[in-house]
Amino acid sequence: MDGLWDRIAGKWQQFKGDVRAKWGDLTDDDLEQIQGNREKLAGKIRERYGMAKDDVDREIDEWEHAYREN
């Protein structure tokens, strides 16, 4: 896990709202299970949206990009 995901995991309560805004089909239970873990987030997005792994990875990369710039 890189430094960004360490920060996301450490401040997951704050990031959950941003994740929910981007991927609104994720449930509260999903968010509790994810706990700032990128792989778990990707798995839950694939499960809820029926997306291919590459598409999910691209969406997460784009979402990450906004935080890397800040």
DAJO-V785228 format. One record per residue. PSI is psi in radians with two decimals (* if undefined). OMEGA is omega in whole degrees, -180 to 180 (none if undefined). Layout:
# DAJO-V785228
psi=PSI omega=OMEGA
psi=PSI omega=OMEGA
This chain:
# DAJO-V785228
psi=2.33 omega=-179
psi=3.10 omega=-176
psi=-0.66 omega=180
psi=-0.81 omega=-178
psi=-0.45 omega=171
psi=-0.76 omega=179
psi=-0.74 omega=179
psi=-0.80 omega=180
psi=-0.70 omega=-179
psi=-0.43 omega=-179
psi=0.64 omega=-174
psi=-0.66 omega=-179
psi=-0.64 omega=180
psi=-0.60 omega=-177
psi=-0.38 omega=-177
psi=-0.68 omega=180
psi=-0.70 omega=178
psi=-0.69 omega=178
psi=-0.75 omega=179
psi=-0.65 omega=179
psi=-0.66 omega=-179
psi=-0.75 omega=-177
psi=1.35 omega=-173
psi=-0.29 omega=179
psi=-0.17 omega=177
psi=2.38 omega=-178
psi=2.93 omega=175
psi=-0.69 omega=178
psi=-0.72 omega=177
psi=-0.84 omega=-177
psi=-0.64 omega=177
psi=-0.64 omega=179
psi=-0.59 omega=-177
psi=-0.81 omega=177
psi=0.68 omega=176
psi=0.26 omega=180
psi=2.09 omega=-175
psi=-0.76 omega=-178
psi=-0.69 omega=177
psi=-0.69 omega=177
psi=-0.83 omega=-180
psi=-0.76 omega=180
psi=-0.74 omega=180
psi=-0.64 omega=177
psi=-0.77 omega=177
psi=-0.75 omega=-179
psi=-0.82 omega=-175
psi=-0.59 omega=-174
psi=-0.15 omega=180
psi=0.59 omega=-177
psi=2.72 omega=175
psi=2.66 omega=-178
psi=-0.79 omega=-179
psi=-0.69 omega=179
psi=-0.72 omega=179
psi=-0.79 omega=179
psi=-0.71 omega=179
psi=-0.76 omega=179
psi=-0.75 omega=180
psi=-0.71 omega=178
psi=-0.74 omega=179
psi=-0.72 omega=179
psi=-0.75 omega=178
psi=-0.71 omega=-175
psi=-0.69 omega=179
psi=-0.62 omega=-179
psi=-0.53 omega=178
psi=-0.54 omega=-179
psi=-0.33 omega=-178
psi=* omega=none
